[in-house]
């Protein structure tokens, strides 16, 4: 009895270990797979700016859209289907590359909207968001009427 229960617990642990259980149900998670999991990102913050690097391989620059509104940077894009993705001869044994629409959002407060810069090189989108200069607060006495 104990061994049977332990075996069931091991099966459950193995099933839910890592992300294996998610790949068992691809149809349930298909939309979320397109919502950014393929846009791997690094964000660096300095005193002066935020620097965002987003991996966007095989995207055409004209299909990438960047927007900053209400302290949120939104990066979206469309990757067209791959020409070599067809399997007319039945020789495809594995296919992991996806096409479609992708989007990620990042909360990056107080960026200077007028001076945001972006470039796309070798499949990596780089966005520099300068921070707004903090106003120095000086003490100001207020008289009461």
N, C-alpha and C positions, 0 to 999 in steps of 0.2 A: 504494500500500500504506500509506504513512504517513498519508495523508488518511483512508483507510478506518478505520484504528485510532484516529486522532484523533476522527473522527466518532462512533465507538462510545464512546470515553471521554466525549465531550461528552454523548451520550445518557444514559450512566450517571450522570454528574454532575448533569444536569438532573433525572433520575428521582429521585435520592436527595436533591436539594437541598431543604432545609427539611422540612416535613411532608407534602409532596406524595405521597411514596411510601406513606405510611401511609393516605391517603385512597383509594389505589388498591385496597386490600384491606380494606374496612370490616368484612366478616364476621369477619376474624381479630382485629380490634381493638375489636369492638363492646362487649364487656364492660368493657375498660379505659376506653373512652370514658365509661362511666357511673360509673366509680370515681374521681370527683373532678375530672376535667378541666374539668367545668362549674362547679365550686365554686372560683372564683378567690379568692385569699386574700391579705391583707396582715397581717403580724405586726410589732408594735412592742414593743421591750423597753426598760423603764426600770429604775432601781434598785429600784423598788417593785413593779412588776407587768409582766405580759405583756398586750398588747391585741391581740386577734384580730378581724379584720373579714373575713367570708365573704360573698361575693355569692351569694344564694340567691333569685333572682327567681322569682315565681309560685309560691312555696311557701306553704302554709298553716302558720301557726305551730304548730298542733297536730300537724303531721306532721314536725316537726324534733325530733331527739333529740340531747342533748349529754351526754357522759360524760367524766369524768377519772379515770383509773386507771393506776397504775404510771408516772407522769410523762408519760402520753400523753393528749392531748385528742382525743376522737373526736366529730366532727360528722357526723350522718347525717340523711337526710330522704327523704321520698317526695313526688314531684310527680305528681299525677294527670294523666291525659291532658287535652289541651286540647280544649275544646268546639268550637272552630273548625277543628280539625285534620282533620275528615272531608272527603272529597272526593267527595261524591255526584254533583256535576255535572261532574266531571272538569276543573275549572278551576284546580287546584293546580299551579303550575309549579315550586315549590321549597318544601321543608320541612326546616328545620334544628333546630327546637325539639324537645326530647326530653322524655319523661316516664319515670318509673321511680324506682328507688332510687339514691341518691347517697351517697357517704361519703368523708371525708378524715380523716387522722390527723396530729397534730402532736406532736412530742416537746418538751415544755415542762417542765423539771424543777423540783421543789421548789415547787409551787404550794400555797397555803393553801386546801385543799379546802372548808373551812367558809365561806369568804368569796368564792367565785367567783360572779360575776354575769353575766347575759346579757340582752340585749334584741334584738328583731327589729323593724326599722322600714324601710319603703320598699325591701324586698327585700334588706336587708343585716343579717346576724346579727353582733352585736358581743358578744364575750365578754371580760370582764376577769378575769384570774387573778392575784390578789395573790401575791407571792412570800413564802415563809416567811422570817421574820426570821432572819438569821444569828446564831448564838450567838457571842458574843465569847469567844475563847479566852484564858484567863489562864494564866500559867505556874503549874504546881503541881508541887512537888518530891515525888518518891516515894522513900521510904526502902526500902532493901533489907534484908530479914530475914536 
